[in-house]
Amino acid sequence: MKTWEISGESKYKGRKSTSFILKVSDDRIGIPKSIDLENLHSLGIQLVTTLVDQLAGELELKRGNETEFTIRFTVTEIRSNNWYKTHSF
């Protein structure tokens, strides 16, 4: 199951910020609790953690009957000379 939701949007003096939450879950075997994501050398996990770092976001992992990854990040568009420049903070 994949879920994408926009959780909020604000505008202030030429800036527009939008917060996003991306959830991906799997109800199969899952990731064992003994595995440390920060020290895992899997290409897939490295890609996810690199993306989260680039977005200045947060990564949460829930383990149980299903495994669920949640990525939260905010994108800020700054208006300058009638065009928007996008930043992740």
BELCOR-V438957 format. One line per field, one symbol per residue. ss: DSSP state (~ for helix, > for strand, _ for the rest). phi: phi as a letter, one per 20 degrees, with the letter a starting at -180 (. if undefined). psi: psi as a letter, one per 40 degrees, with the letter a starting at -180 (. if undefined). Layout:
ss=???
phi=???
psi=???
This chain:
ss=_>>>>>>>>>>>__>>>>>>>>>>>>__________~~~___~~~~~~~~~~~~___>>>>>____>>>>>>>>>>>>>>__>>>>>>_
phi=.cccceerbccblmdcdceccddccbdegndfffeeffdedfgfffffffgfffeldcdccddrfcececddbcddddeblmbddecdc
psi=hhhhiheihihhgehhhhhihhhhiheadahidehhdeehfhddddddddddddefaihhhhibdihhhhhhihhhhhhhffihhhih.
